[in-house]
Amino acid sequence: MANIKSAKKRILVTKVRTERNKSIRSAVKTAIKKVDAAIEANDKEAAVAALHSATVAIDKAASKGVYHKNTASRKVSRLAKAVNKLA
């Protein structure tokens, strides 16, 4: 256990940031699952709407540093490609 005041603060700050990042990652995963569900159901309109909300969630996560920008871009690209395959 840390004895130094600054080390104790770092532990607290790390815990808070970890919880925040976990929450944001969870929201992104949920948004991606909604897109996948719409694709499975062959519902183009729902898939496009879900894609838009998922893209926003992923971009916000990248801007907050939860995801690297290339990782966020890859996720958005794969989702868009999957939605565009629907006829």
N, C-alpha and C positions, 0 to 999 in steps of 0.2 A: 504494500500500500504506500502511496506517495505521502511524504512528509512535508515537502516544500509547497508553499502556497500556490505558486505558478503551476506546478505539476498537478495539484488538485484541480485547479481551474481547467487545465487542458483535458483532464479526464471528464469533467462535466461537459465541456464544450463538445468534445468528441461524441459523448453519449447523445447530446441534443441533435447534433448534425446527423448522426447515424439513424436516429429515429425519423428525422425529416426526410432523409434520402430514401429510407425504407418505404415511407408513406408515398413518396412521389413515384418510386419504382412500381409499387403496387398499383397505383392509379394508371400508370402506363400499361402494365400487363393487362389490367381489366379492359382498357380501351382496345387493346390489340385483340383480346378474346372476343369482344363485341363485333369487330370487323370480321374475324374468322367465322363467327357464328352466322353472320349475314351472308358470307360467301358460301358456306355450307348449305344454307337455305336457298341459294340462288336468287336472293333478293337484291337486285342492283341498286335500287333507291336507298334501301337501308344500309347497304355496304358503303355507298358513297357518303352518306351522312355520318356513318360511324368512322369512315376513313378521315373525314375532316376533323372530327373531335379527337381522334387518335393522333393525327398530325400535330394538332395544337398542343396536346399533352406531351408528346415526345419533344417538340421544339422547346417548350417551357422547361422540361427536364434538362435539356442540353444547355439552355441559357443559364440555368442555376448550377451547372457543373455536376449534375448527377450522372449524366451520360456524356461521353466524348462526342464532339460534333460529327465525327465520321460514323460512329455507332448509331447516332440518331438518324443521320442521313440514310444509312443502310436499312434501318428499320422502316422508315417512311417509304423508301424506294421499293422494298419487298412487298409492303402492304399495297402500295399503289399498283404495282405490277399484277398482284393477285386480283385486285378489284377490276382492273382493266381487262382481264381475261374473261370476265363475265360478259355474256352477250346481251 
